[in-house]
Amino acid sequence: MKRGMPTRLIGASMGLAAFALAVFAGLAADNPADQILIRALISMLGCQAVGLAIGAVAERAIDDRAAAMRAENPIGGPAPEGGGDDEYEGPVLVV
Protein backbone atom coordinates (compact mmCIF):
# COMPACT_ATOMS: atom_id res chain seq x y z
CA MET A 1 0.00 0.00 0.00
CA LYS A 2 1.29 3.48 -0.81
CA ARG A 3 2.63 5.66 1.94
CA GLY A 4 -0.10 7.97 3.28
CA MET A 5 -2.95 5.88 1.91
CA PRO A 6 -4.13 4.48 5.29
CA THR A 7 -4.04 8.00 6.72
CA ARG A 8 -6.27 9.38 3.97
CA LEU A 9 -8.57 6.37 4.17
CA ILE A 10 -9.13 6.77 7.92
CA GLY A 11 -9.68 10.51 7.51
CA ALA A 12 -12.17 10.10 4.69
CA SER A 13 -14.06 7.34 6.51
CA MET A 14 -14.41 9.42 9.65
CA GLY A 15 -15.48 12.48 7.66
CA LEU A 16 -18.16 10.60 5.73
CA ALA A 17 -19.43 8.89 8.87
CA ALA A 18 -19.73 12.26 10.62
CA PHE A 19 -21.57 13.73 7.62
CA ALA A 20 -24.08 10.87 7.54
CA LEU A 21 -24.62 11.01 11.29
CA ALA A 22 -25.16 14.78 11.21
CA VAL A 23 -27.68 14.48 8.36
CA PHE A 24 -29.65 11.75 10.13
CA ALA A 25 -29.59 13.66 13.43
CA GLY A 26 -30.75 16.83 11.69
CA LEU A 27 -33.58 15.02 9.94
CA ALA A 28 -34.63 13.35 13.20
CA ALA A 29 -34.68 16.76 14.92
CA ASP A 30 -36.78 18.15 12.03
CA ASN A 31 -34.31 20.97 11.30
CA PRO A 32 -34.42 22.98 8.05
CA ALA A 33 -32.42 21.55 5.13
CA ASP A 34 -29.91 24.41 4.91
CA GLN A 35 -29.10 24.13 8.60
CA ILE A 36 -28.70 20.34 8.32
CA LEU A 37 -26.27 20.61 5.38
CA ILE A 38 -24.18 23.38 6.93
CA ARG A 39 -23.80 21.47 10.19
CA ALA A 40 -23.10 18.22 8.32
CA LEU A 41 -20.34 19.87 6.25
CA ILE A 42 -18.75 21.39 9.34
CA SER A 43 -18.90 18.00 11.08
CA MET A 44 -17.38 16.30 8.05
CA LEU A 45 -14.45 18.71 7.87
CA GLY A 46 -13.78 18.53 11.60
CA CYS A 47 -13.92 14.76 11.79
CA GLN A 48 -11.81 14.40 8.66
CA ALA A 49 -9.08 16.48 10.32
CA VAL A 50 -9.27 14.34 13.46
CA GLY A 51 -9.24 11.18 11.32
CA LEU A 52 -6.16 12.36 9.43
CA ALA A 53 -4.35 12.92 12.72
CA ILE A 54 -5.36 9.50 14.04
CA GLY A 55 -4.41 7.87 10.74
CA ALA A 56 -0.99 9.54 10.71
CA VAL A 57 -0.24 8.35 14.24
CA ALA A 58 -1.41 4.81 13.45
CA GLU A 59 0.57 4.67 10.20
CA ARG A 60 3.72 5.90 11.97
CA ALA A 61 3.32 3.28 14.71
CA ILE A 62 2.84 0.50 12.16
CA ASP A 63 5.83 1.65 10.09
CA ASP A 64 8.06 1.81 13.17
CA ARG A 65 7.00 -1.66 14.29
CA ALA A 66 7.49 -3.11 10.79
CA ALA A 67 10.99 -1.60 10.59
CA ALA A 68 11.90 -3.06 13.98
CA MET A 69 10.55 -6.45 12.93
CA ARG A 70 12.58 -6.38 9.71
CA ALA A 71 15.71 -5.48 11.67
CA GLU A 72 15.14 -8.34 14.14
CA ASN A 73 14.29 -10.92 11.47
CA PRO A 74 16.20 -10.24 8.25
CA ILE A 75 15.34 -12.31 5.19
CA GLY A 76 18.05 -14.86 4.55
CA GLY A 77 19.45 -14.44 8.04
CA PRO A 78 20.32 -17.25 10.43
CA ALA A 79 17.56 -19.60 11.54
CA PRO A 80 16.11 -18.86 14.98
CA GLU A 81 17.34 -21.00 17.83
CA GLY A 82 15.01 -23.05 19.94
CA GLY A 83 14.63 -26.44 18.26
CA GLY A 84 11.78 -25.81 15.85
CA ASP A 85 9.90 -28.83 14.56
CA ASP A 86 10.12 -28.80 10.75
CA GLU A 87 7.59 -31.60 10.33
CA TYR A 88 4.73 -29.93 12.20
CA GLU A 89 1.86 -29.29 9.78
CA GLY A 90 -0.59 -27.61 12.15
CA PRO A 91 -3.73 -28.96 13.77
CA VAL A 92 -5.34 -32.04 12.25
CA LEU A 93 -9.09 -32.17 11.76
CA VAL A 94 -10.51 -35.53 12.77
CA VAL A 95 -14.00 -36.30 11.51
WOZIBEL-V973599 format. One record per residue. N is the residue number from 1. RES is the residue in one small letter. OMEGA is omega as a letter, one per 40 degrees, with the letter a starting at -180 (999 if undefined). D_CENTER is the distance of its C-alpha to the mean C-alpha in whole Angstrom. Layout:
N	RES	OMEGA	D_CENTER
N	RES	OMEGA	D_CENTER
//
This chain:
1	m	a	12
2	k	i	14
3	r	a	13
4	g	a	11
5	m	i	10
6	p	i	6
7	t	i	7
8	r	i	9
9	l	i	7
10	i	i	5
11	g	a	9
12	a	i	11
13	s	i	9
14	m	i	10
15	g	i	14
16	l	i	15
17	a	i	14
18	a	i	16
19	f	a	19
20	a	a	19
21	l	i	20
22	a	i	22
23	v	i	24
24	f	i	25
25	a	i	26
26	g	i	28
27	l	i	29
28	a	i	30
29	a	i	32
30	d	i	34
31	n	i	33
32	p	a	34
33	a	a	32
34	d	i	32
35	q	i	31
36	i	a	28
37	l	i	27
38	i	i	27
39	r	i	26
40	a	i	23
41	l	i	22
42	i	i	23
43	s	a	20
44	m	a	18
45	l	i	18
46	g	a	18
47	c	i	14
48	q	i	13
49	a	i	14
50	v	i	13
51	g	i	9
52	l	i	10
53	a	i	11
54	i	i	9
55	g	i	6
56	a	i	10
57	v	a	10
58	a	a	7
59	e	i	8
60	r	i	12
61	a	i	11
62	i	i	10
63	d	i	13
64	d	a	15
65	r	i	15
66	a	i	15
67	a	i	18
68	a	i	20
69	m	i	20
70	r	i	21
71	a	i	24
72	e	a	25
73	n	a	25
74	p	i	26
75	i	a	27
76	g	i	31
77	g	a	31
78	p	i	34
79	a	i	33
80	p	i	32
81	e	i	35
82	g	i	35
83	g	i	37
84	g	a	34
85	d	a	36
86	d	a	35
87	e	a	37
88	y	a	34
89	e	i	33
90	g	a	31
91	p	a	32
92	v	i	34
93	l	a	34
94	v	a	38
95	v	999	39
//
